[in-house]
Amino acid sequence: MQLEPDNSLPTPDPASAEHSDKVAASIRDRIAEAGGCISFAEFMHHALYAPGLGYYSAGATKFGEAGDFVTAPEVSPLFGRVLARQCAEIMGSAGIANILEIGAGSGRLAVDVLQKLAELDALPERYAILEVSPDLRERQASLLNNELPGLGDRVAWLDTLPHAYRGILIANEVLDALPAERFVKRSGSVWQLCVRTQDDGFCMAERPAPAALATAVAHIEDDLRAPLPEGYVSDVCLAASAWVADAAASLECGMMFVFDYGVSRREYYAPERSGGWLRCHFRHHAHNDPLILPGIQDITAWVDFTRVATAAADAELDIAGYATQAQFLIHGGLDAEASMLADLPAEERLKLSGQIKLLTLPGEMGENFKCIGLGKGDVPVPTGLRHADRTMSL
């Protein structure tokens, strides 16, 4: 979604501003080492993941009301409870008994899934969390210990993907945070958008695209059966293909649930979508300038789900289904979960109604967020993906 510049961004507090200055200085050093320019993907990687400096590596609160953005699990426990129903279906039918969440954020989704599975008497043997941030690991462990003290022996943290994994993989808002390349079409050629220094900040520049980026754009144009127009600017997340391939190589038998905001390739690279799908978040303000506030704002790019599906097929994964978040939740048992809470006080019911609207309405998260299920082996298609499947749109 292309957003107009937000001139009302909050002013960072002194500690955050000081941290951002350190991140900016580190990026300037990297640009100097590289000869004056780095790819936007490298800039994004450094701003988000530089050890001890990047947005996801430092200790600031990122999720929920006190952070910069809200994910579906932070909106309502209903998201995790419906997902848990799908996990129970698969574990009961496929004889697999493990769950692995990749990038567990605050830990809220893990709590909600495990709580519902406990109610269903369908707890996994192990709920593993792959988390690269030491700070987030601590937050996740604290939340799980506080809210599910009796299940601590079932939860473990991993540094890398396991080998020959049999189970369920969950990735909620992971792909949008992978570093993306930016490009522009000039006179029929692909140019890479890169970042250089300008005064005390940064600006975009252009240079001939490296082979991998030029080839990726050529494949996109082949799929669209038309060249992108002159001056067209957009994003390509080459890392998403590698991420799917790595996850597939790790999986021996099971199902991957990938949730994120995104669209099909035809929508992603529509002629009217020049400008790309980059989005930044700072203190619950969404805007489209990734070069400011390095290290203290989130930088994301909407997901090209056709790229995800293609990478899955190349890795010999089955596409179990592709649906909007609203479709997944409604067909997966949202009504049943909501009805179980019908005896709540009026104020709580009103709050619950607002949560359901935010999760499912087209103008909110319901249409923009999608779920794609990727399976390997003899694994049933879960109810949430069995109906209203949009795979053909990819």
N, C-alpha and C positions, 0 to 999 in steps of 0.2 A: 504494500500500500504506500503510495507516494504521499507524503505529508508536507504541508506547508511549514516553512521554518517557524519554530515556536520561540517567540521573543520574550516569553514570560517564564523561562526556565528558572527554577529557584537558584539562589546563590549558594554555592557550596560552603559548608562551614570551614573554618580555618584549617582544621586537621585534614579534611578531605582535599582542600585546595593544595595544601602542602604535598600530600601524597600524589596528586595529579601532576604537580610540577616535577616530582621525581620520575614519574613514568614518562612524561614528555621528554625530560633530559635523557633518559635511557633510549628512547626512540630516536632522538636526534643523534645520539652517538652511533646507533645502528645505521642510520641513514648516511652518516659521514663515512662509516666503514664500507658501506656498499657503493660509495662513489657519488652520493647525492640523491639517490632515489631508491625506494623499496616498493615492492608490489603492495597493493591494498591488502591482499590476503596476509602478507607478513605483518603489516601494520596492525591489522585486526587481531592476529595471533598474539602479538606482543602486548597490545592493550588489554586483552582478555586473560592471557595465560602466562605471561612472564613470571617466573618464580619469585614470590614475595612481593610482586608489584602489580601484576595483572588483576583485572576486575574479579576474576574467579579464583585467584590465588591469594589475594589479600583478605583481611578479616572482616570487612564491612558487611553489614546486613544487606542482603540482596532481595529476599523474598518477603511477600506479605506487606502489610500496611506500613511497616517501618522501613521497608526497602525501596526498590525502584520499580517493581512490577509484581503482578499477582498471577500465579499459575492456577490451573484448574483445581489441583488438590488444595491450594490455599483458599479457593473460593468456597468449597464445600466438601465434606467427607463423602458425599454421594458419588463423586467421580471415582474415588478409590473403591468404594463399596460395589459399584457396578463392575468395575474392572476385576475385582476379586471374584465375582460370580463367574466371569469368563475364565479366570484362572482355574476355578474349581471344576468347571466343565471339562477343561483340557486335562487337568491332573487326574480326574476321575476316569476318563476314557482312555488316555494314552499311557497310563502307567508311569508317568513322570512325576517327580515330587520335589522339584526345586524351582525357585524363582530367583532371577538375577535382575536387579534394577541398575541401569547405567545412568550415572549422574543423578543422584537422588535428591538434590536440592536441600531443602530444610529437613527432609525426612518425613514430612507429613504424609506423602503418598504411601510410604512403607507402613506407617502406623495404621492408616485407614484400611489398606489391603489386608494386613495381618489381623486386624481386629475383626473384619468381616469373615475372613477364612476361619478364625477361631470359632465364631458363631455357627458357621456351617460345618464344624468339625472336619475341616479340610486343610489344616495347617501344612505348609510345606516342611520337608525335612530340614531345608536350609533356605533362608532368604539372604542372598548375598547382595552386596552393594559395591559397585565399581565406582570409586570416587577418587579423583586425583587431588582434590583440595584438602589439605590437612585440617583447615578451619571448618570446612563443611562436614568432614568426618566427625569432628568433635560435636558439632551441633546436632547431627543426625543421631549419634550415640546418646546424647543427653535427652533428646526428645523421646527416643525409643525406651530408654531406661525409665523415664518419668511416666510415660503413658502405658507402656506394656512391660512392666518389670518382670513378669513371669516368662517372657519369651526371649530373653537375652541370649540364651544358649543356641537359639535357632538363627541368629543374625551374625553375619561375618562380613568383613570388608576385604575387597580384593584390590590389587594394584594393576592387574592385567586381566584380559579375558581368559577364562579357563579353557582347557583343551578337552575336546570330545564332550562338550556339555550337553546334558539331557535335561531339558526343563523349559521354562518360560523366561523370555527376555523382555524387559520393559524399558522403553526409552521415551520419556516425556519431556518435550522441549529440549532435546539434545542436538538435533541436526541444525536447527536455526542458529546455534551458537558456534558452528564450525566455520573457520575462516573461509571467506568467499572471495573469489577474484571478481574484479569489475572490468568492464571493457566498453569500447565505443567503436562503431563502424565508421571508417573514413575511406571514401573513394573505393569501396568494395573490399577493403582490407580490415583486419581486426587489430585494434590497438589496445594495449593493456593500460588501464588506469593505475597509476602508481602515486606514491606520496613523497613529497619533498618538504623541506623546511621553508617557512616564509615568515620573516620577522621572528616573533616569539612563538609562532604556531606552526601549522602545517597547511599545505594545499595540495590539490590534485594536479598531476601532470600526465602526459601520455607518452608511450613508447611502443615500438612494434611488439606485438604479442609473442610470447614464447610458443613453441610448437604445441605444447599440451593445451594451452588455452585456445589457440587458433583452431586446432582440430576439434575441440569441444564445441566451439561456436559453429563450425562447419557441420557437425553432426546435428546440432539444433536446427540449423537451416534446412538440412535434408529432411528432418522430421516434419518441419513446418511446410516443406515443399515450396519455399519462397525465401529469398534473401531478406535479411533484416534491413530496414531502410537506412539511408544515409544519416549519420549523426545519432543513431540509436544507442542508448546507454542501458546496460543491465548488468546482472550478476551471474556468475557460474560458480557453483560450489563443487569443485572437483573432489574435495575431501569427503563429500557425502557418499560418492561411489566407493571410495576406499573404506569408509566406515562400514557400509553394508557388506562389502567383501570380507572384511575382518570378522565381523559378527557372524557371517555365514560360515566362515572357516572354523570358528569356535563351536558352532552348533552341530551336534550329531543328530539330535532328534528333539523337536520342540516347536515353539511358536514365539515369534517376535511381535510385540505390539509397539508400533512407532506412532506417537502422537506429536503433532506440531501444526503450526499455522502454515498453510501452503496451498498450492493449486496445481493443476495439470500444466504440462509444458505449453500447450496451446494458449492457455490463459496467461501463463508466466511471461511469455514472449509475444504477447499480442501487440500489434502496432501502436496502440494507444498507451501501452505500458512503458514507453521509453522513460528512463530514469531509474528503473530497477525496483527492487523490493526490499531495500535496506531499511531498517528501523532501529532507532536508538531509544533507550529508556533511562531517564534520570528522575528520581523522586516522583514516580508515577506520571511524568510528562513524557509523551512519545514525540519524537521529532526525527529529522533526517540528516543531521550533521554528525557523521562519525568521527570527525577530526578534532572536535572539542572535548574537553573533560576526559582525556585518556586515563584509563585505569579506574575511574569512578562512575562511569556510565556503561550500561550494557549495549552491545552492538550485535544486531541479529540480521539475518536475511531470511525471508520467507523461503519455504522449501519447494523445489521443483519435484513433485511426487512422481513425475514420469522418470526422472533420473533415478529415484529410489527404486521404482519398479524394474527399470532396465538393469540396474546393478544387481537386483535380487535374482532376476532371470539368468543373468550371466553367472551368478554364483549357485545356480541350480536350487534356488528357493522357490516354493510355491506361493503365489499371491492368494492368500485366503480371503481377502476382501479389502475394499477401500471405501470408506464412508466418512461422512461428516461426523464431527463429535456428537452432534445432536442425534443423528441416526444411531450411532453406536450406543449411546446412553439409553435412548428410548427403547430400542430393540433388545438391549442387554439387561433390562430389568429396572430402569429408573423409577417407573410407577410403583413397582413392588417395594422398592427401597423407601420411596417417599410415603407410601401408605403405612409403612411400619412406624412412621413417626407422626401419624395423624393425631395421636392423643397428646401431643405436646401442647403447652399453653399457647394462647392466641398469638402472643408476641413472637414466640419461637416459630410458629407455623408461618407467620408473615415473613420472617427472616429466611425460612426454608424456601418459600415461594420465590423470593428474590434471587436466591442462589440458583434455583432451577432455571429461572429466566436467563440469568447470566451465562449459564452453562449451555443452554440450548437455543436461544433465540438467534435468528439469522443475523441481526444487527450486532450481536454480541459475540460470544465464542462459538456458538452452535454451528455456524456455517464456515467461518474462517479456519477453524481448527479441524484437522482431519485425523483419521486413524487408518493405518495400513497394517494388515496382518500378514506376516511372512512366515511360512511353515517349512519344516523339513521332516520327512518321515511320515509315519502313519498317525497324523494328528488331526482331530476333528476341527471343523470350522466353527468357531464360537458363535453363539446366538447373536451377539452384537454386530457381527459382520455378515451374517447369513442372509439378511434382508437388506433391500435398498443398496445393493452393491454397485459402486461406481467404477469398478476396475476398467470397464470398457472406455471410460473417458480418458484414461491414461495412454 
